[in-house]
Amino acid sequence: MSPALNNPAEIYRWCRNFPGTRSQIREARQFVSSYLGDRPETDTVQLIVSELATNAIRHTRSGLPGGRFGVTLHAGSTLLILAVLDEGGPATPHLHQAEDEDQNGRGLHLVETLTTRWGVHGDDAGRTVWALIPLTPANPAT
């Protein structure tokens, strides 16, 4: 188990900022992995952070030269809150209808499928896209 999640009775918070470049999506996935360790949910959370970080870079000022995005993780014994903070932009992230021919927004359907709930807070000056992911309770040491 990751050192960050040793005591399931406590809530842990990790934050990190990343330059707004495509190569940093891999870094964000590694950040999540270092936090969660070998938990069963690690792959799912990596996929979600990858989608949300990609959206931040593609659709907000985070992807402009000098832009940044942040990743915050909060975990208790049975729930993880993943948040990706961006530098804002003109459009609010939303699900597209299935008949939309535009491929943008398809990844949010994946986020919706893999999470208990997700949402957006903020405006064109900066947004946080968050997701709630259930965690398998850790087995107590025997």
Secondary structure, DSSP 8 states (H G I E B T S, - for coil): --GGGS-TTS-EEEEEEEESSTHHHHHHHHHHHHHHTT-TTHHHHHHHHHHHHHHHHHHSGGGSTT-EEEEEEEE-SSEEEEEEE----SS------TT----TTHHHHHHHHHSSEEEEEEETTEEEEEEEEE--------
